[in-house]
Amino acid sequence: MDKEPRTTVIFNSSKRELFTANSGYKSLQKRLRAQWKIQSIKEELTTEKLHGVKLWITAGPREKFTAAELEVLKQYLNSGGNILAMLGEGGEVKYDTNINFLLEEFGIMVNSDTVVRNVYYKYFHPKEALVSNGVLNREISRAAGKVVTGIIDDESPGNNAQALTFVYPYGATLNVMKPAAAVLSTGSVCFPLNRPVLALYQIPNAGKLAVMGSCHMFSDQYLDKEENSKIMDVLFQWLMTDNIHLNQIDAEDPECLISYVY
């Protein structure tokens, strides 16, 4: 018997999320609604509630998930469901949540730090971090329509970190370990330097996990700033289709610091 098709995108709102489908993410919801059924969950997560769900989103949870809920999410991923988890500056400490408990199992962790831009340009607040050289995987640029056409050979420069410019507001950095792949970083002008801010992990023959250290980046206030919407389009294409395959050379050796040195 065929599995029931997954046709729903769920915005979680059971953990006092900073952003929900109807609060701060209306533009994002509108774009998704063209193809997917949009729902919100305000109750405790169960396997039944995630039945037929293609993507589960949490944007800035400010309460802790129960052990049972985290197990439900893990099973959901392993059964072919997809997750987009976003947090913000200060990480779990500021948001008083425990989402890292799930993410760490897949090699990703949101740090309890803040990304700031050292040099003023365009945006007034230092935490509205403008990143112009933060692309770590050339597939992100290609999918966004940014790659210069031409013959690719051994002499080609490979990844172009400056292919996309984005504003990364009120965000934290990530720790990323293989087999997860960092695909965006803070670049060389924002502090901490060259740290991952968006990471992806695909479970073999199962679901996909995307983690971003800023839940503000795709909010109504910032989605249409710089090329944030292009990054959003690429990210959701990766989550919802099989059209995007990360460049393995860049995934194996991203030009960023994978973990802190204590």
Secondary structure, DSSP 8 states (H G I E B T S, - for coil): -------EEEEE-TT--SBBTTBB-HHHHHHHHTTSEEEEE-S---TGGGTTEEEEEEES--S---HHHHHHHHHHHHTT-EEEEE--TTHHHHHT--THHHHGGGTEEE-S---EESS--S-SSTTEEEESS-B--HHHHHHTT----S---TTS----TTS--EEEET---EEE-TTSEEEEE-TTTEESTT-EEEEEEE-TTS-EEEEES-SSTTSTTTTTSTTHHHHHHHHHHHHH-S-----HHHHHS-SS--S---
